[in-house]
């Protein structure tokens, strides 16, 4: 369960710092849009954590510095 009470889903859910990106914000990473639905103890500032299907995918993706497109929730 996420901080917003929703079930985390791959290709959909991201964890953010809600002071920077309020819950519900849509963020485009690569060609896919994600929804800010969760936070984490290590998620501070402009860092984003993408929820993935399994640990193997996480290791393959790794840590990256990417430009993103943000649509704040109105």
N, C-alpha and C positions, 0 to 999 in steps of 0.2 A: 504494500500500500504506500502511496505517496503522501507527502505533506498535505496535499489537497484532498485526500481521501479517495483518490482514484487508483485503480490498478495500473502499475507501470506496464507500458507496452513497448516492444522494440519498434523502431522506425517511427516513433511518436513522442515518447516521453524524454524530457531532459531535466536535469537538476541544475538549478541556478541559485545565485544569491538574490533573494527576493527584494532586497534593497536596491539592486541594480536593474533587475528584470522582474517585474511583478508577475505573480502566477497568472497564467493565461496568455502571456506574451508568446507570439509566434516568432520563431527564429529559424531562418533558412541556413542550413549548413550543407554546402555542396549543392546538390539538386533537390534536396528534401527539406520540407518544412517540419519543424518539431514544435511541441507545446511545452512551455515551462510549467511543470506540475510538481516538482519536488525540489528539495534543498538537501544539503549535506554538510557535515561538520568541516569538511575540507574545501567546500565550494565558497570562495570569497571573491568579491569584486567581479571582474569580467570573465571568470572561468566558468566553463560549462561542462557538465558531465552527461554524456549520451547513454541512455539505457539501451543495452544490447542483449540479444538473445542468449548468449553464453560467454563464458570467460575466454574461450578460444578466439571469438570475434573481437573481443576487447583487446587482447594481446596483438592480434593482427593489425588493428586500427592504430593502436598506440596513442601517444600524446602528440598533439599537433597544434601549431599556431595557424589559425585560419581566419579569414575575413568572413563575417556573417552578415546577413540582412535581418533587421529586426522590425517587427510590427508590434508595437505596444498595444495591449488590450485597452479598449476605450471604455 
